[in-house]
């Protein structure tokens, strides 16, 4: 994202690792990609907030609230924050305790909720859509969606993001866009499991399309509109994430489908795929809300309870779906 934004303006990137800051100042390469000349990496949140009115917080969801707490004392109402984190925040319970205690709607927060709860910032937004990191690093063309209730947030995001490499769409359905970006990670995880298990494209297509249904139902239950799920932030991101080996969630699921255990895959991955964390949260939230989400239920059993993939697929094939599309 820093390299993309640097096509239009100067960029400061914060790293909490001073050694990494020093290294990047010398060799200017990260993940094998050269940093744009207009990108500077620093270890000073106060300087970031002091020099930048527009800030893009993009960290894993399990670290998002602590990150906001570390920067909030430097933020003012004049700042604009547009997050790019596709995950959920849970309060009042540790993730490991959710299977025993369950989770309620009031304990669940989007990243926008966290920004508002932890800072004085009012003008917030979300950056979502099919943003496979490796393809962006390779300079391949893509599209993103900026979601916000504020015209100014959308306009400023488009000003710094739009380029020959990236087309930027807009939506006012902030909650729908956030939830679409979160929930598709679970379906991408499942798609990878099917591929890794040696199953074909027919059943993968069924999982993706019926998975979209579950995404919409979850969205409705959590208070969002349907619109974002059928655009670039929903279907677009779902297709990219659920079919590409460059997707962390897809490749994580692919290894599970080949027979590796969750602990083994997690221990040898750079970070836990957001889909795994989201699956834990949404399955138990669905139980609390009494939602019929058979794909989420089966994926939970496969990932966390070692349920056989073939038995799960047999359950889904024989599940009494009646109407193909019932939410339009």
Helices and strands as residue ranges (DSSP letters): H 2-5, E 11-14, H 18-27, E 29-30, E 33-34, E 39-42, H 45-51, E 54-55, H 61-71, G 72-74, E 80-83, E 89-90, G 95-97, H 98-101, G 105-107, E 108-109, H 111-118, E 123-128, H 133-137, E 142-147, H 151-161, E 166-171, H 174-196, H 201-221, G 227-230, I 232-236, H 237-243, H 248-257, H 262-267, H 274-289, H 294-305, H 309-317
